[in-house]
Amino acid sequence: MEIVLAFVIGGLYAAGIYMMLRRSLVKLLIGLALLSHAANLLIFTAARLTRAGFPIIGMDQQALELPYADPLPQALILTAIVISFGVTAFALALSYRTYKSIHTDDLDKMKTTDEADDSKETSA
């Protein structure tokens, strides 16, 4: 199962980087989301996939019984999901505002409008 997840993670990273190298702002955001999903799966896979018990010490026990699930990767993934949701929401709002003001989502055209604004400021 870990081999399959390794290929899935590699595919998600490759697709995310490919999408981020495109000229469209929407494709850049999709690539950002794919990279965050790949990072979550990487943390999940690095913690080893086991069907284990809850990491709770019973009333009559002194220590955890093996096998038990490690709660740290679960907490890291939950934190990463929240952070990636915030970054994606901010990037979506920023790209929407940029599209409304420039009327394009092509990154090359955004660069040319920035250069045109700089030349107007220097000539004034």
N, C-alpha and C positions, 0 to 999 in steps of 0.2 A: 504494500500500500504506500509505503514511503517513496518508492521509486516512481509511482504514478504521480504522487504529489510533487516530486522534484521536477518532473516534466511539465506539470501544470504551472508550477511557480516560474520555471524558466520561460514558458510560453507567455505567461502574463507579463513578466518583466520585458520580454522582447516586444510584445504587442504594445505595452505602455510606452517604451522608449521610441518605437516606431511612430506611434501616434503623436508623441510630443515633438518629434522632428518635422511634422507636417506644418503647413503654413496657416492652417485654419485655427482660430482661437478655440472653437468648440472641440476640435480634435485634440488640442492641447489639454483641455480640461478632462476629456475622456481618458487620455493617457495618464494624467495625474491620478484619476480614480483607479485605473488598472494597476498603477504602481503601488498605491496604498493597499489594494486587495492582495497583491503579491507579497507585500511585506507582512501582512497579517497571516497569510498562509505559511510564510517562512518561519515566523515565530511559533505558530502552531505545530509545524513539523519538527522544528528543532527541539521541542519539548517532548518528543517521542510519543507516538500514538499507542496508547494502551487503553484497554477496557478495564478500568480499575475502580476501586471503591472510593467513597468520599474521604477526603482528608480530615476526618473528625475522630478524635480520641473518645472512646466510649467511657462510661462511668466506671467500669470495672477494669479498664486497661491502663497501662503505664505509658505506652508509646503507640504509634501508628502501626497497623498491620500491613505488610506488603501484599499485594500491590495497591498503591493508592495514587490518585490523580494529583499532579502537582498544580496548586492553585496559582502560582506566580505567572506562568505563561497566559493563563486565562485573564488575569488582571492586566497584563501588558497588552493583550489583544483588545480588551475592552477599552483601555486608554487610547490605543492607537485608532480604534474605530471612531471614538469621540473626536479626537484631534483631526483625523482625516475628514470627518464630516464638517467640522468647523472650517478647515482650509478650503474644502470644496465649495461650501456655501459662500465663503468670502470671495473665492475666485469667480464663482458664477455671478455674484452681484457686481463685481468689478468688470467682468467681461460684458455684462448687460449694459452697464453705464458707458463703457467704452464704445459698444456698438451703437448706442443711442447718439453719442456725440460725434462719432466719425462715420457712421453708416456703412461699416465694413467689418468683416471678421478676419480678413487676410492680414497676416502679420507684416508682410512686405509693404502693403499699402499704408499700414499704420506707421511704419518707419518713414515713408516718404512724406506723410503729413506732418510728422515731427520735424523733419528737416526743413519743410516749407515754413513752419512756424518759427524755427530758429533763424531763417534767413530774413523773415519779416521783422523780427525783433532787432537784428543787427543793422538793418537798413533804416530803421526809424530813428 
